[in-house]
Amino acid sequence: MGKLALTLAIIGALNWLLVGLFEWDVVTALLGGDYHRESSWLSRVVYILVGLGGLYCIKYLFADDDRAKT
């Protein structure tokens, strides 16, 4: 369950990264709606930071969980 939650969080963060960099919402583009989102520069900075955090978290998907070994 933890890996699934982490995967969803990473997907959301990567979507925010694309919104911050290119003002393009992938989820809305795939599922329908207005996928071009105009944002202020400050909100774009926040989107980019969250997206970079999501990229960093990808390594935790492939890390061994020490709690499962005990």
mmCIF file as Biopython writes it, N, C-alpha, C and O atoms, coordinates in Angstrom:
data_model
#
loop_
_atom_site.group_PDB
_atom_site.id
_atom_site.type_symbol
_atom_site.label_atom_id
_atom_site.label_alt_id
_atom_site.label_comp_id
_atom_site.label_asym_id
_atom_site.label_entity_id
_atom_site.label_seq_id
_atom_site.pdbx_PDB_ins_code
_atom_site.Cartn_x
_atom_site.Cartn_y
_atom_site.Cartn_z
_atom_site.occupancy
_atom_site.B_iso_or_equiv
_atom_site.auth_seq_id
_atom_site.auth_asym_id
_atom_site.pdbx_PDB_model_num
ATOM 1   N N  . MET A ? 1  ? 0.824   -1.192 0.000   1.0 0.0 1  A 1 
ATOM 2   C CA . MET A ? 1  ? 0.000   0.000  0.000   1.0 0.0 1  A 1 
ATOM 3   C C  . MET A ? 1  ? 0.870   1.258  0.000   1.0 0.0 1  A 1 
ATOM 4   O O  . MET A ? 1  ? 0.529   2.260  -0.628  1.0 0.0 1  A 1 
ATOM 5   N N  . GLY A ? 2  ? 1.990   1.193  0.708   1.0 0.0 2  A 1 
ATOM 6   C CA . GLY A ? 2  ? 2.887   2.340  0.769   1.0 0.0 2  A 1 
ATOM 7   C C  . GLY A ? 2  ? 3.496   2.675  -0.580  1.0 0.0 2  A 1 
ATOM 8   O O  . GLY A ? 2  ? 3.624   3.847  -0.936  1.0 0.0 2  A 1 
ATOM 9   N N  . LYS A ? 3  ? 3.876   1.638  -1.338  1.0 0.0 3  A 1 
ATOM 10  C CA . LYS A ? 3  ? 4.459   1.864  -2.668  1.0 0.0 3  A 1 
ATOM 11  C C  . LYS A ? 3  ? 3.428   2.474  -3.620  1.0 0.0 3  A 1 
ATOM 12  O O  . LYS A ? 3  ? 3.767   3.318  -4.449  1.0 0.0 3  A 1 
ATOM 13  N N  . LEU A ? 4  ? 2.179   2.047  -3.498  1.0 0.0 4  A 1 
ATOM 14  C CA . LEU A ? 4  ? 1.118   2.605  -4.335  1.0 0.0 4  A 1 
ATOM 15  C C  . LEU A ? 4  ? 0.912   4.083  -4.015  1.0 0.0 4  A 1 
ATOM 16  O O  . LEU A ? 4  ? 0.804   4.912  -4.919  1.0 0.0 4  A 1 
ATOM 17  N N  . ALA A ? 5  ? 0.858   4.403  -2.734  1.0 0.0 5  A 1 
ATOM 18  C CA . ALA A ? 5  ? 0.685   5.803  -2.326  1.0 0.0 5  A 1 
ATOM 19  C C  . ALA A ? 5  ? 1.861   6.651  -2.795  1.0 0.0 5  A 1 
ATOM 20  O O  . ALA A ? 5  ? 1.672   7.775  -3.259  1.0 0.0 5  A 1 
ATOM 21  N N  . LEU A ? 6  ? 3.074   6.117  -2.675  1.0 0.0 6  A 1 
ATOM 22  C CA . LEU A ? 6  ? 4.260   6.846  -3.124  1.0 0.0 6  A 1 
ATOM 23  C C  . LEU A ? 6  ? 4.224   7.037  -4.642  1.0 0.0 6  A 1 
ATOM 24  O O  . LEU A ? 6  ? 4.584   8.104  -5.139  1.0 0.0 6  A 1 
ATOM 25  N N  . THR A ? 7  ? 3.799   6.022  -5.374  1.0 0.0 7  A 1 
ATOM 26  C CA . THR A ? 7  ? 3.699   6.127  -6.826  1.0 0.0 7  A 1 
ATOM 27  C C  . THR A ? 7  ? 2.706   7.217  -7.227  1.0 0.0 7  A 1 
ATOM 28  O O  . THR A ? 7  ? 2.990   8.015  -8.121  1.0 0.0 7  A 1 
ATOM 29  N N  . LEU A ? 8  ? 1.555   7.254  -6.579  1.0 0.0 8  A 1 
ATOM 30  C CA . LEU A ? 8  ? 0.561   8.292  -6.875  1.0 0.0 8  A 1 
ATOM 31  C C  . LEU A ? 8  ? 1.082   9.682  -6.534  1.0 0.0 8  A 1 
ATOM 32  O O  . LEU A ? 8  ? 0.830   10.637 -7.269  1.0 0.0 8  A 1 
ATOM 33  N N  . ALA A ? 9  ? 1.802   9.800  -5.431  1.0 0.0 9  A 1 
ATOM 34  C CA . ALA A ? 9  ? 2.370   11.095 -5.049  1.0 0.0 9  A 1 
ATOM 35  C C  . ALA A ? 9  ? 3.414   11.553 -6.065  1.0 0.0 9  A 1 
ATOM 36  O O  . ALA A ? 9  ? 3.486   12.737 -6.393  1.0 0.0 9  A 1 
ATOM 37  N N  . ILE A ? 10 ? 4.220   10.619 -6.560  1.0 0.0 10 A 1 
ATOM 38  C CA . ILE A ? 10 ? 5.233   10.959 -7.563  1.0 0.0 10 A 1 
ATOM 39  C C  . ILE A ? 10 ? 4.575   11.382 -8.865  1.0 0.0 10 A 1 
ATOM 40  O O  . ILE A ? 10 ? 5.010   12.351 -9.486  1.0 0.0 10 A 1 
ATOM 41  N N  . ILE A ? 11 ? 3.531   10.673 -9.291  1.0 0.0 11 A 1 
ATOM 42  C CA . ILE A ? 11 ? 2.815   11.051 -10.512 1.0 0.0 11 A 1 
ATOM 43  C C  . ILE A ? 11 ? 2.226   12.455 -10.369 1.0 0.0 11 A 1 
ATOM 44  O O  . ILE A ? 11 ? 2.321   13.270 -11.287 1.0 0.0 11 A 1 
ATOM 45  N N  . GLY A ? 12 ? 1.625   12.730 -9.229  1.0 0.0 12 A 1 
ATOM 46  C CA . GLY A ? 12 ? 1.084   14.068 -8.986  1.0 0.0 12 A 1 
ATOM 47  C C  . GLY A ? 12 ? 2.161   15.135 -8.995  1.0 0.0 12 A 1 
ATOM 48  O O  . GLY A ? 12 ? 1.968   16.218 -9.547  1.0 0.0 12 A 1 
ATOM 49  N N  . ALA A ? 13 ? 3.294   14.827 -8.385  1.0 0.0 13 A 1 
ATOM 50  C CA . ALA A ? 13 ? 4.393   15.799 -8.348  1.0 0.0 13 A 1 
ATOM 51  C C  . ALA A ? 13 ? 4.955   16.039 -9.740  1.0 0.0 13 A 1 
ATOM 52  O O  . ALA A ? 13 ? 5.275   17.176 -10.087 1.0 0.0 13 A 1 
ATOM 53  N N  . LEU A ? 14 ? 5.080   14.990 -10.541 1.0 0.0 14 A 1 
ATOM 54  C CA . LEU A ? 14 ? 5.582   15.168 -11.909 1.0 0.0 14 A 1 
ATOM 55  C C  . LEU A ? 14 ? 4.594   15.969 -12.756 1.0 0.0 14 A 1 
ATOM 56  O O  . LEU A ? 14 ? 5.000   16.755 -13.612 1.0 0.0 14 A 1 
ATOM 57  N N  . ASN A ? 15 ? 3.317   15.772 -12.522 1.0 0.0 15 A 1 
ATOM 58  C CA . ASN A ? 15 ? 2.317   16.577 -13.212 1.0 0.0 15 A 1 
ATOM 59  C C  . ASN A ? 15 ? 2.480   18.051 -12.837 1.0 0.0 15 A 1 
ATOM 60  O O  . ASN A ? 15 ? 2.413   18.926 -13.700 1.0 0.0 15 A 1 
ATOM 61  N N  . TRP A ? 16 ? 2.691   18.317 -11.557 1.0 0.0 16 A 1 
ATOM 62  C CA . TRP A ? 16 ? 2.897   19.697 -11.123 1.0 0.0 16 A 1 
ATOM 63  C C  . TRP A ? 16 ? 4.166   20.277 -11.737 1.0 0.0 16 A 1 
ATOM 64  O O  . TRP A ? 16 ? 4.208   21.461 -12.071 1.0 0.0 16 A 1 
ATOM 65  N N  . LEU A ? 17 ? 5.200   19.449 -11.887 1.0 0.0 17 A 1 
ATOM 66  C CA . LEU A ? 17 ? 6.434   19.919 -12.516 1.0 0.0 17 A 1 
ATOM 67  C C  . LEU A ? 17 ? 6.152   20.370 -13.948 1.0 0.0 17 A 1 
ATOM 68  O O  . LEU A ? 17 ? 6.650   21.409 -14.381 1.0 0.0 17 A 1 
ATOM 69  N N  . LEU A ? 18 ? 5.362   19.597 -14.677 1.0 0.0 18 A 1 
ATOM 70  C CA . LEU A ? 18 ? 5.016   19.980 -16.045 1.0 0.0 18 A 1 
ATOM 71  C C  . LEU A ? 18 ? 4.144   21.230 -16.077 1.0 0.0 18 A 1 
ATOM 72  O O  . LEU A ? 18 ? 4.269   22.052 -16.984 1.0 0.0 18 A 1 
ATOM 73  N N  . VAL A ? 19 ? 3.261   21.375 -15.092 1.0 0.0 19 A 1 
ATOM 74  C CA . VAL A ? 19 ? 2.460   22.601 -15.001 1.0 0.0 19 A 1 
ATOM 75  C C  . VAL A ? 19 ? 3.384   23.793 -14.737 1.0 0.0 19 A 1 
ATOM 76  O O  . VAL A ? 19 ? 3.225   24.853 -15.341 1.0 0.0 19 A 1 
ATOM 77  N N  . GLY A ? 20 ? 4.333   23.614 -13.848 1.0 0.0 20 A 1 
ATOM 78  C CA . GLY A ? 20 ? 5.244   24.709 -13.519 1.0 0.0 20 A 1 
ATOM 79  C C  . GLY A ? 20 ? 6.165   25.097 -14.656 1.0 0.0 20 A 1 
ATOM 80  O O  . GLY A ? 20 ? 6.422   26.280 -14.879 1.0 0.0 20 A 1 
ATOM 81  N N  . LEU A ? 21 ? 6.664   24.101 -15.376 1.0 0.0 21 A 1 
ATOM 82  C CA . LEU A ? 21 ? 7.606   24.390 -16.455 1.0 0.0 21 A 1 
ATOM 83  C C  . LEU A ? 21 ? 6.929   24.811 -17.746 1.0 0.0 21 A 1 
ATOM 84  O O  . LEU A ? 21 ? 7.377   25.744 -18.412 1.0 0.0 21 A 1 
ATOM 85  N N  . PHE A ? 22 ? 5.851   24.124 -18.101 1.0 0.0 22 A 1 
ATOM 86  C CA . PHE A ? 22 ? 5.248   24.323 -19.417 1.0 0.0 22 A 1 
ATOM 87  C C  . PHE A ? 22 ? 3.785   24.758 -19.387 1.0 0.0 22 A 1 
ATOM 88  O O  . PHE A ? 22 ? 3.164   24.936 -20.435 1.0 0.0 22 A 1 
ATOM 89  N N  . GLU A ? 23 ? 3.230   24.932 -18.173 1.0 0.0 23 A 1 
ATOM 90  C CA . GLU A ? 23 ? 1.812   25.265 -17.999 1.0 0.0 23 A 1 
ATOM 91  C C  . GLU A ? 23 ? 0.929   24.237 -18.705 1.0 0.0 23 A 1 
ATOM 92  O O  . GLU A ? 23 ? -0.062  24.594 -19.341 1.0 0.0 23 A 1 
ATOM 93  N N  . TRP A ? 24 ? 1.301   22.945 -18.587 1.0 0.0 24 A 1 
ATOM 94  C CA . TRP A ? 24 ? 0.588   21.856 -19.240 1.0 0.0 24 A 1 
ATOM 95  C C  . TRP A ? 24 ? 0.227   20.801 -18.207 1.0 0.0 24 A 1 
ATOM 96  O O  . TRP A ? 24 ? 1.110   20.211 -17.586 1.0 0.0 24 A 1 
ATOM 97  N N  . ASP A ? 25 ? -1.050  20.564 -18.021 1.0 0.0 25 A 1 
ATOM 98  C CA . ASP A ? 25 ? -1.564  19.612 -17.047 1.0 0.0 25 A 1 
ATOM 99  C C  . ASP A ? 25 ? -1.827  18.286 -17.756 1.0 0.0 25 A 1 
ATOM 100 O O  . ASP A ? 25 ? -2.806  18.157 -18.491 1.0 0.0 25 A 1 
ATOM 101 N N  . VAL A ? 26 ? -0.959  17.305 -17.540 1.0 0.0 26 A 1 
ATOM 102 C CA . VAL A ? 26 ? -1.038  16.022 -18.230 1.0 0.0 26 A 1 
ATOM 103 C C  . VAL A ? 26 ? -2.310  15.268 -17.853 1.0 0.0 26 A 1 
ATOM 104 O O  . VAL A ? 26 ? -2.965  14.693 -18.721 1.0 0.0 26 A 1 
ATOM 105 N N  . VAL A ? 27 ? -2.663  15.265 -16.579 1.0 0.0 27 A 1 
ATOM 106 C CA . VAL A ? 27 ? -3.841  14.520 -16.132 1.0 0.0 27 A 1 
ATOM 107 C C  . VAL A ? 27 ? -5.094  15.036 -16.825 1.0 0.0 27 A 1 
ATOM 108 O O  . VAL A ? 27 ? -5.905  14.251 -17.316 1.0 0.0 27 A 1 
ATOM 109 N N  . THR A ? 28 ? -5.251  16.343 -16.864 1.0 0.0 28 A 1 
ATOM 110 C CA . THR A ? 28 ? -6.408  16.927 -17.533 1.0 0.0 28 A 1 
ATOM 111 C C  . THR A ? 28 ? -6.357  16.670 -19.035 1.0 0.0 28 A 1 
ATOM 112 O O  . THR A ? 28 ? -7.392  16.438 -19.660 1.0 0.0 28 A 1 
ATOM 113 N N  . ALA A ? 29 ? -5.167  16.709 -19.615 1.0 0.0 29 A 1 
ATOM 114 C CA . ALA A ? 29 ? -5.035  16.438 -21.046 1.0 0.0 29 A 1 
ATOM 115 C C  . ALA A ? 29 ? -5.449  15.006 -21.372 1.0 0.0 29 A 1 
ATOM 116 O O  . ALA A ? 29 ? -6.085  14.758 -22.396 1.0 0.0 29 A 1 
ATOM 117 N N  . LEU A ? 30 ? -5.087  14.065 -20.501 1.0 0.0 30 A 1 
ATOM 118 C CA . LEU A ? 30 ? -5.427  12.663 -20.739 1.0 0.0 30 A 1 
ATOM 119 C C  . LEU A ? 30 ? -6.892  12.358 -20.461 1.0 0.0 30 A 1 
ATOM 120 O O  . LEU A ? 30 ? -7.496  11.537 -21.151 1.0 0.0 30 A 1 
ATOM 121 N N  . LEU A ? 31 ? -7.464  13.010 -19.462 1.0 0.0 31 A 1 
ATOM 122 C CA . LEU A ? 31 ? -8.819  12.679 -19.021 1.0 0.0 31 A 1 
ATOM 123 C C  . LEU A ? 31 ? -9.874  13.661 -19.502 1.0 0.0 31 A 1 
ATOM 124 O O  . LEU A ? 31 ? -11.058 13.492 -19.212 1.0 0.0 31 A 1 
ATOM 125 N N  . GLY A ? 32 ? -9.465  14.663 -20.219 1.0 0.0 32 A 1 
ATOM 126 C CA . GLY A ? 32 ? -10.416 15.631 -20.765 1.0 0.0 32 A 1 
ATOM 127 C C  . GLY A ? 32 ? -10.430 16.922 -19.977 1.0 0.0 32 A 1 
ATOM 128 O O  . GLY A ? 32 ? -10.252 16.926 -18.759 1.0 0.0 32 A 1 
ATOM 129 N N  . GLY A ? 33 ? -10.640 17.993 -20.668 1.0 0.0 33 A 1 
ATOM 130 C CA . GLY A ? 33 ? -10.702 19.304 -20.024 1.0 0.0 33 A 1 
ATOM 131 C C  . GLY A ? 33 ? -9.703  20.266 -20.642 1.0 0.0 33 A 1 
ATOM 132 O O  . GLY A ? 33 ? -9.035  19.945 -21.625 1.0 0.0 33 A 1 
ATOM 133 N N  . ASP A ? 34 ? -9.613  21.434 -20.060 1.0 0.0 34 A 1 
ATOM 134 C CA . ASP A ? 34 ? -8.692  22.466 -20.526 1.0 0.0 34 A 1 
ATOM 135 C C  . ASP A ? 34 ? -7.337  22.212 -19.900 1.0 0.0 34 A 1 
ATOM 136 O O  . ASP A ? 34 ? -7.127  22.525 -18.728 1.0 0.0 34 A 1 
ATOM 137 N N  . TYR A ? 35 ? -6.415  21.650 -20.662 1.0 0.0 35 A 1 
ATOM 138 C CA . TYR A ? 35 ? -5.135  21.225 -20.112 1.0 0.0 35 A 1 
ATOM 139 C C  . TYR A ? 35 ? -4.088  22.324 -20.065 1.0 0.0 35 A 1 
ATOM 140 O O  . TYR A ? 35 ? -3.024  22.121 -19.479 1.0 0.0 35 A 1 
ATOM 141 N N  . HIS A ? 36 ? -4.347  23.472 -20.657 1.0 0.0 36 A 1 
ATOM 142 C CA . HIS A ? 36 ? -3.404  24.588 -20.583 1.0 0.0 36 A 1 
ATOM 143 C C  . HIS A ? 36 ? -3.805  25.475 -19.415 1.0 0.0 36 A 1 
ATOM 144 O O  . HIS A ? 36 ? -4.907  26.024 -19.393 1.0 0.0 36 A 1 
ATOM 145 N N  . ARG A ? 37 ? -2.914  25.613 -18.451 1.0 0.0 37 A 1 
ATOM 146 C CA . ARG A ? 37 ? -3.227  26.317 -17.219 1.0 0.0 37 A 1 
ATOM 147 C C  . ARG A ? 37 ? -2.288  27.505 -17.051 1.0 0.0 37 A 1 
ATOM 148 O O  . ARG A ? 37 ? -1.075  27.331 -16.940 1.0 0.0 37 A 1 
ATOM 149 N N  . GLU A ? 38 ? -2.838  28.693 -17.033 1.0 0.0 38 A 1 
ATOM 150 C CA . GLU A ? 38 ? -2.026  29.889 -16.805 1.0 0.0 38 A 1 
ATOM 151 C C  . GLU A ? 38 ? -1.844  30.078 -15.305 1.0 0.0 38 A 1 
ATOM 152 O O  . GLU A ? 38 ? -2.808  30.030 -14.541 1.0 0.0 38 A 1 
ATOM 153 N N  . SER A ? 39 ? -0.593  30.293 -14.889 1.0 0.0 39 A 1 
ATOM 154 C CA . SER A ? 39 ? -0.272  30.412 -13.469 1.0 0.0 39 A 1 
ATOM 155 C C  . SER A ? 39 ? 0.621   31.618 -13.240 1.0 0.0 39 A 1 
ATOM 156 O O  . SER A ? 39 ? 1.319   32.071 -14.147 1.0 0.0 39 A 1 
ATOM 157 N N  . SER A ? 40 ? 0.592   32.136 -12.013 1.0 0.0 40 A 1 
ATOM 158 C CA . SER A ? 40 ? 1.510   33.210 -11.652 1.0 0.0 40 A 1 
ATOM 159 C C  . SER A ? 40 ? 2.913   32.633 -11.522 1.0 0.0 40 A 1 
ATOM 160 O O  . SER A ? 40 ? 3.076   31.419 -11.407 1.0 0.0 40 A 1 
ATOM 161 N N  . TRP A ? 41 ? 3.904   33.476 -11.540 1.0 0.0 41 A 1 
ATOM 162 C CA . TRP A ? 41 ? 5.281   32.995 -11.456 1.0 0.0 41 A 1 
ATOM 163 C C  . TRP A ? 41 ? 5.550   32.344 -10.111 1.0 0.0 41 A 1 
ATOM 164 O O  . TRP A ? 41 ? 6.330   31.395 -10.032 1.0 0.0 41 A 1 
ATOM 165 N N  . LEU A ? 42 ? 4.916   32.840 -9.046  1.0 0.0 42 A 1 
ATOM 166 C CA . LEU A ? 42 ? 5.138   32.262 -7.725  1.0 0.0 42 A 1 
ATOM 167 C C  . LEU A ? 42 ? 4.532   30.865 -7.623  1.0 0.0 42 A 1 
ATOM 168 O O  . LEU A ? 42 ? 5.153   29.963 -7.060  1.0 0.0 42 A 1 
ATOM 169 N N  . SER A ? 43 ? 3.340   30.676 -8.157  1.0 0.0 43 A 1 
ATOM 170 C CA . SER A ? 43 ? 2.748   29.345 -8.123  1.0 0.0 43 A 1 
ATOM 171 C C  . SER A ? 43 ? 3.544   28.386 -9.008  1.0 0.0 43 A 1 
ATOM 172 O O  . SER A ? 43 ? 3.652   27.203 -8.687  1.0 0.0 43 A 1 
ATOM 173 N N  . ARG A ? 44 ? 4.098   28.872 -10.105 1.0 0.0 44 A 1 
ATOM 174 C CA . ARG A ? 44 ? 4.926   28.016 -10.956 1.0 0.0 44 A 1 
ATOM 175 C C  . ARG A ? 44 ? 6.176   27.572 -10.226 1.0 0.0 44 A 1 
ATOM 176 O O  . ARG A ? 44 ? 6.612   26.433 -10.394 1.0 0.0 44 A 1 
ATOM 177 N N  . VAL A ? 45 ? 6.768   28.450 -9.413  1.0 0.0 45 A 1 
ATOM 178 C CA . VAL A ? 45 ? 7.939   28.072 -8.618  1.0 0.0 45 A 1 
ATOM 179 C C  . VAL A ? 45 ? 7.564   26.956 -7.640  1.0 0.0 45 A 1 
ATOM 180 O O  . VAL A ? 45 ? 8.314   25.994 -7.476  1.0 0.0 45 A 1 
ATOM 181 N N  . VAL A ? 46 ? 6.413   27.085 -6.998  1.0 0.0 46 A 1 
ATOM 182 C CA . VAL A ? 46 ? 5.950   26.047 -6.067  1.0 0.0 46 A 1 
ATOM 183 C C  . VAL A ? 46 ? 5.723   24.737 -6.807  1.0 0.0 46 A 1 
ATOM 184 O O  . VAL A ? 46 ? 6.122   23.677 -6.323  1.0 0.0 46 A 1 
ATOM 185 N N  . TYR A ? 47 ? 5.086   24.796 -7.977  1.0 0.0 47 A 1 
ATOM 186 C CA . TYR A ? 47 ? 4.859   23.582 -8.775  1.0 0.0 47 A 1 
ATOM 187 C C  . TYR A ? 47 ? 6.189   22.910 -9.123  1.0 0.0 47 A 1 
ATOM 188 O O  . TYR A ? 47 ? 6.316   21.690 -9.022  1.0 0.0 47 A 1 
ATOM 189 N N  . ILE A ? 48 ? 7.162   23.695 -9.526  1.0 0.0 48 A 1 
ATOM 190 C CA . ILE A ? 48 ? 8.466   23.143 -9.897  1.0 0.0 48 A 1 
ATOM 191 C C  . ILE A ? 48 ? 9.144   22.506 -8.699  1.0 0.0 48 A 1 
ATOM 192 O O  . ILE A ? 48 ? 9.715   21.423 -8.824  1.0 0.0 48 A 1 
ATOM 193 N N  . LEU A ? 49 ? 9.095   23.150 -7.540  1.0 0.0 49 A 1 
ATOM 194 C CA . LEU A ? 49 ? 9.724   22.584 -6.338  1.0 0.0 49 A 1 
ATOM 195 C C  . LEU A ? 49 ? 9.071   21.267 -5.926  1.0 0.0 49 A 1 
ATOM 196 O O  . LEU A ? 49 ? 9.760   20.311 -5.571  1.0 0.0 49 A 1 
ATOM 197 N N  . VAL A ? 50 ? 7.749   21.221 -5.975  1.0 0.0 50 A 1 
ATOM 198 C CA . VAL A ? 50 ? 7.043   19.983 -5.642  1.0 0.0 50 A 1 
ATOM 199 C C  . VAL A ? 50 ? 7.402   18.894 -6.655  1.0 0.0 50 A 1 
ATOM 200 O O  . VAL A ? 50 ? 7.595   17.736 -6.283  1.0 0.0 50 A 1 
ATOM 201 N N  . GLY A ? 51 ? 7.490   19.263 -7.925  1.0 0.0 51 A 1 
ATOM 202 C CA . GLY A ? 51 ? 7.861   18.305 -8.958  1.0 0.0 51 A 1 
ATOM 203 C C  . GLY A ? 51 ? 9.259   17.759 -8.773  1.0 0.0 51 A 1 
ATOM 204 O O  . GLY A ? 51 ? 9.489   16.563 -8.954  1.0 0.0 51 A 1 
ATOM 205 N N  . LEU A ? 52 ? 10.192  18.616 -8.416  1.0 0.0 52 A 1 
ATOM 206 C CA . LEU A ? 52 ? 11.557  18.159 -8.145  1.0 0.0 52 A 1 
ATOM 207 C C  . LEU A ? 52 ? 11.592  17.231 -6.933  1.0 0.0 52 A 1 
ATOM 208 O O  . LEU A ? 52 ? 12.355  16.266 -6.901  1.0 0.0 52 A 1 
ATOM 209 N N  . GLY A ? 53 ? 10.767  17.530 -5.944  1.0 0.0 53 A 1 
ATOM 210 C CA . GLY A ? 53 ? 10.657  16.636 -4.795  1.0 0.0 53 A 1 
ATOM 211 C C  . GLY A ? 53 ? 10.137  15.269 -5.204  1.0 0.0 53 A 1 
ATOM 212 O O  . GLY A ? 53 ? 10.580  14.248 -4.679  1.0 0.0 53 A 1 
ATOM 213 N N  . GLY A ? 54 ? 9.195   15.250 -6.141  1.0 0.0 54 A 1 
ATOM 214 C CA . GLY A ? 54 ? 8.684   13.984 -6.665  1.0 0.0 54 A 1 
ATOM 215 C C  . GLY A ? 54 ? 9.751   13.201 -7.398  1.0 0.0 54 A 1 
ATOM 216 O O  . GLY A ? 54 ? 9.827   11.980 -7.265  1.0 0.0 54 A 1 
ATOM 217 N N  . LEU A ? 55 ? 10.580  13.893 -8.177  1.0 0.0 55 A 1 
ATOM 218 C CA . LEU A ? 55 ? 11.687  13.214 -8.848  1.0 0.0 55 A 1 
ATOM 219 C C  . LEU A ? 55 ? 12.636  12.592 -7.830  1.0 0.0 55 A 1 
ATOM 220 O O  . LEU A ? 55 ? 13.118  11.476 -8.026  1.0 0.0 55 A 1 
ATOM 221 N N  . TYR A ? 56 ? 12.901  13.306 -6.750  1.0 0.0 56 A 1 
ATOM 222 C CA . TYR A ? 56 ? 13.781  12.795 -5.698  1.0 0.0 56 A 1 
ATOM 223 C C  . TYR A ? 56 ? 13.188  11.545 -5.038  1.0 0.0 56 A 1 
ATOM 224 O O  . TYR A ? 56 ? 13.923  10.630 -4.666  1.0 0.0 56 A 1 
ATOM 225 N N  . CYS A ? 57 ? 11.886  11.509 -4.898  1.0 0.0 57 A 1 
ATOM 226 C CA . CYS A ? 57 ? 11.224  10.395 -4.218  1.0 0.0 57 A 1 
ATOM 227 C C  . CYS A ? 57 ? 11.195  9.106  -5.035  1.0 0.0 57 A 1 
ATOM 228 O O  . CYS A ? 57 ? 10.907  8.039  -4.495  1.0 0.0 57 A 1 
ATOM 229 N N  . ILE A ? 58 ? 11.487  9.195  -6.321  1.0 0.0 58 A 1 
ATOM 230 C CA . ILE A ? 58 ? 11.481  7.986  -7.147  1.0 0.0 58 A 1 
ATOM 231 C C  . ILE A ? 58 ? 12.436  6.941  -6.583  1.0 0.0 58 A 1 
ATOM 232 O O  . ILE A ? 58 ? 12.163  5.744  -6.682  1.0 0.0 58 A 1 
ATOM 233 N N  . LYS A ? 59 ? 13.544  7.367  -5.997  1.0 0.0 59 A 1 
ATOM 234 C CA . LYS A ? 59 ? 14.512  6.409  -5.464  1.0 0.0 59 A 1 
ATOM 235 C C  . LYS A ? 59 ? 13.914  5.575  -4.322  1.0 0.0 59 A 1 
ATOM 236 O O  . LYS A ? 59 ? 14.359  4.452  -4.085  1.0 0.0 59 A 1 
ATOM 237 N N  . TYR A ? 60 ? 12.926  6.105  -3.625  1.0 0.0 60 A 1 
ATOM 238 C CA . TYR A ? 60 ? 12.314  5.360  -2.528  1.0 0.0 60 A 1 
ATOM 239 C C  . TYR A ? 60 ? 11.412  4.224  -3.026  1.0 0.0 60 A 1 
ATOM 240 O O  . TYR A ? 60 ? 11.118  3.297  -2.272  1.0 0.0 60 A 1 
ATOM 241 N N  . LEU A ? 61 ? 10.978  4.289  -4.268  1.0 0.0 61 A 1 
ATOM 242 C CA . LEU A ? 61 ? 10.185  3.194  -4.830  1.0 0.0 61 A 1 
ATOM 243 C C  . LEU A ? 61 ? 11.011  1.913  -4.943  1.0 0.0 61 A 1 
ATOM 244 O O  . LEU A ? 61 ? 10.476  0.808  -4.848  1.0 0.0 61 A 1 
ATOM 245 N N  . PHE A ? 62 ? 12.303  2.070  -5.143  1.0 0.0 62 A 1 
ATOM 246 C CA . PHE A ? 62 ? 13.169  0.923  -5.372  1.0 0.0 62 A 1 
ATOM 247 C C  . PHE A ? 62 ? 14.044  0.592  -4.169  1.0 0.0 62 A 1 
ATOM 248 O O  . PHE A ? 62 ? 14.893  -0.296 -4.241  1.0 0.0 62 A 1 
ATOM 249 N N  . ALA A ? 63 ? 13.839  1.304  -3.063  1.0 0.0 63 A 1 
ATOM 250 C CA . ALA A ? 63 ? 14.626  1.051  -1.849  1.0 0.0 63 A 1 
ATOM 251 C C  . ALA A ? 63 ? 14.016  -0.129 -1.084  1.0 0.0 63 A 1 
ATOM 252 O O  . ALA A ? 63 ? 12.804  -0.345 -1.108  1.0 0.0 63 A 1 
ATOM 253 N N  . ASP A ? 64 ? 14.884  -0.884 -0.406  1.0 0.0 64 A 1 
ATOM 254 C CA . ASP A ? 64 ? 14.405  -1.978 0.443   1.0 0.0 64 A 1 
ATOM 255 C C  . ASP A ? 64 ? 13.774  -1.402 1.697   1.0 0.0 64 A 1 
ATOM 256 O O  . ASP A ? 64 ? 14.279  -0.438 2.272   1.0 0.0 64 A 1 
ATOM 257 N N  . ASP A ? 65 ? 12.675  -1.993 2.113   1.0 0.0 65 A 1 
ATOM 258 C CA . ASP A ? 65 ? 11.979  -1.573 3.321   1.0 0.0 65 A 1 
ATOM 259 C C  . ASP A ? 65 ? 12.480  -2.427 4.472   1.0 0.0 65 A 1 
ATOM 260 O O  . ASP A ? 65 ? 12.168  -3.615 4.545   1.0 0.0 65 A 1 
ATOM 261 N N  . ASP A ? 66 ? 13.256  -1.830 5.375   1.0 0.0 66 A 1 
ATOM 262 C CA . ASP A ? 66 ? 13.846  -2.587 6.492   1.0 0.0 66 A 1 
ATOM 263 C C  . ASP A ? 66 ? 12.783  -3.136 7.431   1.0 0.0 66 A 1 
ATOM 264 O O  . ASP A ? 66 ? 13.018  -4.150 8.089   1.0 0.0 66 A 1 
ATOM 265 N N  . ARG A ? 67 ? 11.627  -2.502 7.513   1.0 0.0 67 A 1 
ATOM 266 C CA . ARG A ? 67 ? 10.582  -2.989 8.420   1.0 0.0 67 A 1 
ATOM 267 C C  . ARG A ? 67 ? 10.044  -4.340 7.976   1.0 0.0 67 A 1 
ATOM 268 O O  . ARG A ? 67 ? 9.600   -5.132 8.808   1.0 0.0 67 A 1 
ATOM 269 N N  . ALA A ? 68 ? 10.078  -4.613 6.678   1.0 0.0 68 A 1 
ATOM 270 C CA . ALA A ? 68 ? 9.550   -5.883 6.172   1.0 0.0 68 A 1 
ATOM 271 C C  . ALA A ? 68 ? 10.488  -7.052 6.475   1.0 0.0 68 A 1 
ATOM 272 O O  . ALA A ? 68 ? 10.064  -8.207 6.449   1.0 0.0 68 A 1 
ATOM 273 N N  . LYS A ? 69 ? 11.746  -6.762 6.761   1.0 0.0 69 A 1 
ATOM 274 C CA . LYS A ? 69 ? 12.738  -7.820 7.020   1.0 0.0 69 A 1 
ATOM 275 C C  . LYS A ? 69 ? 12.698  -8.321 8.442   1.0 0.0 69 A 1 
ATOM 276 O O  . LYS A ? 69 ? 13.196  -9.412 8.720   1.0 0.0 69 A 1 
ATOM 277 N N  . THR A ? 70 ? 12.121  -7.557 9.353   1.0 0.0 70 A 1 
ATOM 278 C CA . THR A ? 70 ? 12.129  -7.972 10.764  1.0 0.0 70 A 1 
ATOM 279 C C  . THR A ? 70 ? 10.926  -8.812 11.116  1.0 0.0 70 A 1 
ATOM 280 O O  . THR A ? 70 ? 10.786  -9.239 12.263  1.0 0.0 70 A 1 
#
